[in-house]
Amino acid sequence: MYKVYAKFFILILFLSVFFCPAKTAQAGTYQAEKTEQSYAGIIKLDLGQSLTFWVKFKNLGPDPWEGTGPEYVFLRTISGMRSKLVHSSWYNDHIPNRVNPVSTIYPGDEALFRFALSAPRTGGTHWEKFQLYAGTSPIPGGEIEIAVKSVGEISEPEIIEPVTPVIPTQPSIPEVTSPLEKTWWQNIPTSPNIIDNPYWPNLPDGPEIKVGLLYVEETEKNNNLPFQISSLNNQSYNILDQDDKLLVKNTAGEIIEIDYDYKTNRYFLNDSQGKRLLMSDSYFKVSAPEPVIFKINSWQNGPFWGENVNDNEFRGDLEIKYNSSTERLWLINQLPLEDYVKSIAEVGDGSHAEFLKAQAIAARTYALFRYFTPKYTNTSDGEAFFTVQSTQADQVYRGYQKELRAPNMIQATEQTKGVIATYQNDPILAYYFAQSDGQTRDSYSAKMTWAPVDYLIAKADPPCEGKTLTGHGVGLSQIGGINAANQGANYSQILKYYYTGIELTKMY
């Protein structure tokens, strides 16, 4: 669900941030902790040079961080004044980034703030302090100080990474058509032109993908472990080891507890009363011979988008597995791709049916791309630990309860079953985001890919003309796509407009 705010409300909000004395958030309401940042020391740049910087904050408070509403969470200079490191891509001269309006950072989750920094055009070391805010209130623990040393000759501003791979010369990007010209989705043929792929194996619901639901670090053990798991409707299920050897068979769906010792690297299986059943060096799998809905009784995964829900029920199988490279114990959900897409929660279920189809295809394509091109390979053996995360790090996935709340998304998924966006017969990297400022970005200049990508080029996005860019700006603009659907565009026109030169291919 999206909210449109009047200009005077935005003006009042900004004036309150600038001129009203800052108040401290109420104790216990908001709390943050900086967990990681791309550069810890002084960043050395040429005069006027730019680079991409990122910082992660963990939500330690009891309340979620929202991307909309009067207490939406954003990062700004502590002074509220123009930053010495401001870049033209910022929201304004003192706010580099904010929580995505279609995202929610739940207690225990991390928020990634990525933005560009420009070195001042005067030599010397320049310091800037930033602070997380919820509305007009600073969030305790949400501080960061960045230092940039400007040296050498004046360089034209450009977002670059400090280590740039050797790539071919970037081709010229086609000029973005002016929104005033009549070149919108109407130029895309209405026929979906879906191509059948005869080479895909016989998988009626797509491949099994693994979703990283949540992780527990050793310092969080007392608050999150043991995992308490049961099945709905008293269905039987099994506990297996990593070699699929049966360890325990639960015949009535009863609760079991799975714990982990970070010191000895051992897994423990307890009954519902906490009584030890067995200990193992192997990670555990929770599976069933027939389709089962598993419930994580110990996990409070909500609320979500203003709904008082607890999304802790999931189709498919579960794994509880420790990654020694990241020192995190993960709860992982394995299920068919089609079941995964039905539980994607990236847009409201009341969106136009044609846009929901486009969103389902984009979500399915993104997951399949990650299936073939893994990114979570920070493991001891270099193998992918899972396919995607359940958060905005990939796509927001909420499980079985989301299915019950989203009949329209289920219908859109079923009506497009097996259909993905392809370029030269391969699944595309189907990036999408909330809202542009009148045009999308090409993936290379937005630093979303290491090299230019033919299907992720800049496009005019007329419905977002005059709005603020929300998200990375690459690929499908959700607000733009919703507007196109409301104007009569079908899902094929929406996808083929925002992803240049693609085909729609039915994989299964």
Secondary structure, DSSP 8 states (H G I E B T S, - for coil): ------HHHHHHHHHHHHHS------TTT--EEEEEES--S-EEEEET-EEEEEEEEEE-SSS-EESSSTT-EEEEETTSS--TT--TTSSBTTB-EE--TT-EE-TT-EEEEEEEEE--SSSEEEEEEEEEEETTEEEEEEEEEEEEEEEEEE----EE-SS---------------TTSS-SGGGS-S---EEE-TTS-S-TT--EEEEEEEEE-GGGHHHH-SEEEEEGGG--EEEE-TT--EEEEESS---EEEEEETTTTEEEEE-TT--EEEEESS-EEEE-SS--EEEETT-----BTTB-----EEESEEEEEEETTTTEEEEEEEEEHHHHHHTB-SS-TTS-HHHHHHHHHHHHHHHHHHHHS-----SSSS--S-SEESSTTS--B--HHHHHH-HHHHHHHHHTTTEEEEETTEE----EESB-SSB-B-TTTTTSSSS--TTS---B-GGGTTS--BS--BSEEHHHHHHHHHHT--HHHHHHHHSTT-EEEE--
